[in-house]
Amino acid sequence: MAVPIVEKGRIYLFGLFYNLKNGMADEDVIKNLEEEMQQLAAELRTTEAKLQHLYNRLQQLQSKKVSRLPSFSKPQSSSTQEQFSFENFIGLRLIHVVGIVVLVIGLSIGVKYAIDRELISEWARVGLAYAAGGVLYVLSVRLKEKYAAFSAMLFSGAMASLYFTTYGAYVYYNMLPFATAFVLMIVLTFFTAYNALRYNRQEIAILGLVGAYAIPFLISKNSDRADLFFLYITLINAAVIFVSYKRDWKAVGFLSLLATWALFIGWASTRYQPAQQWIGVVFGSLFFILFLFSALDNKILRQQTLAYRDMQQLMINNIAAYIAALILFAPTLSAVQIGSVSFFFSLFIGAQALLFQFHFSTEAYTKKVLTLLSLVLFLIFIANDWDGVTVTLLWLGVAVILFVSGIFFKAICLRLASIVLMVLTLFKLVTVDSMRFTTIQKIISYITLGVLLLVVSFFYQKFRQKLFDENEEEKGKELTHL
């Protein structure tokens, strides 16, 4: 084994010191130095050649990481590098994504054309679809070693094709018994999730799992078996959430949430029948729980602070569940129905805010947003279940409770919510109630609101220093948390 360059340098310096000490002539020192430099230069050339060989080998095996590896060529200008990066994005990332999507759509349209013209039998349709998925999978396996990114896209297309073929064979053609179709779907789901982790690419999770939501609509008309369709969606969701947590791919979970609630609310708005209420309740609740876990998984299992996207997902999940419940339980949109659903969700979301208060106390921002959403729904409940001056007085009563709670808990957000509610009540009183209230009702409303505003103003005047200190303290806590 060759002596390392650094060690040789040390040996040379020691020898040089020894020679100088013993009176070696300057000519001998220079000669030895030149010989040593020539030897070091030769070793550097050999090392550089070995590095270049390793670089070329890695370039062949991992073409997707070429841009991250060191280069021995002349540095390019910034404009040339930008052009290369843009071309790299199109050639290595964009084209094959678009290509696999176009291919799947083309296959779907081709199958639909053959069905409309009665060119192929039902068995032939399913067989061709399975064959197309199998061909894509075989190609993905063959190309994985040299073209990992392209192989990942082929695998995604293969899984999507096998997904909708199994779904269609059972729902549309009754070729598979329920147990067989169910087992196949589970196997495909876990196999796709496993390979998404193995490839370590979000594209597989997005195209192979999330993309499977829309595939059934490309091959045939919607089925009336909503229970089977949502069972299929639940399997997809379970795999998506597992992969999203395992690799911390929050974008995958977020897209899954949007797609699932869009499909569910769309079904409830257009195809829902009262006899299917149990389907809506069961699967709506299941979807909510799955995406609630997806939003809080890092907080619960990894003890991490909630990111903005997690809070966004939490809010969208609650709002979507509320809208779906309105469609299921308030189909006529009567005031009583809307009020009842709003009251239930106000309590439900308020319970989530309390959960954050006692178990996730560091998540102050999320707790505030949940409290605000609960308050808004409670005000909707009051507005729908009562009328006239009662609504105004109840809103003012809620404002008083909020303000007192804000003082007791030293919560700025509750006191500010109280003031905003008083202003909103004043706006309602001036613009709407003044045209409908009797003189007595106007007197009661204006006097009550005026007294409350004066009491609040007096409180701020008397305890302004203490409130200012509380504000600074709470801001300091939030900054420390951030």
Number of C-alpha atoms within 10 A of each C-alpha: 3 6 8 10 13 9 10 14 15 11 12 15 13 12 14 16 12 12 15 13 9 9 8 13 10 11 9 11 14 11 11 15 15 12 11 15 13 12 12 16 12 12 15 13 11 12 12 13 12 12 14 15 12 11 16 12 12 14 16 13 15 14 15 17 10 15 12 7 10 10 11 10 6 6 9 9 8 9 9 10 12 12 11 13 13 11 13 14 12 13 11 16 16 12 12 18 21 11 14 20 16 12 13 19 15 13 18 21 15 13 22 16 14 14 16 10 9 10 12 14 11 15 12 12 19 20 14 16 20 18 15 17 23 17 13 20 22 14 15 23 14 11 15 17 13 15 17 19 24 20 24 28 25 28 29 29 28 27 24 26 25 24 25 24 22 22 22 21 19 18 21 15 12 11 15 15 11 13 9 12 18 18 11 15 20 16 12 21 21 18 13 25 24 16 17 24 16 9 15 14 17 19 20 27 27 19 22 30 28 25 20 23 22 13 19 20 13 17 21 15 9 14 13 11 9 18 15 17 16 20 13 18 22 17 17 27 23 19 23 31 26 17 25 23 20 11 13 14 17 21 13 21 27 23 15 24 25 14 16 22 20 14 15 21 21 13 15 21 14 8 12 20 13 11 8 14 13 12 16 26 15 12 18 20 13 13 22 18 13 16 24 18 15 24 26 21 19 17 17 13 9 9 11 11 16 19 14 11 13 22 19 14 23 20 19 17 22 19 15 19 19 18 16 23 22 20 17 22 17 18 16 11 12 10 15 14 18 23 24 20 20 25 20 16 22 25 15 13 21 21 15 16 23 15 13 19 16 9 10 17 13 17 18 16 16 23 21 18 15 23 21 19 19 24 21 14 23 23 19 19 24 19 19 18 16 15 10 14 18 15 18 25 16 15 21 22 15 17 23 19 15 22 23 16 16 18 14 9 10 16 18 18 17 22 21 15 18 25 19 13 21 23 14 15 21 19 12 13 20 13 10 12 19 14 10 12 15 12 10 8 17 18 11 13 22 15 12 14 19 14 11 18 15 11 12 16 11 12 12 14 11 10 10 12 11 10 17 12 11 15 15 11 12 16 12 12 13 14 9 8 11 9
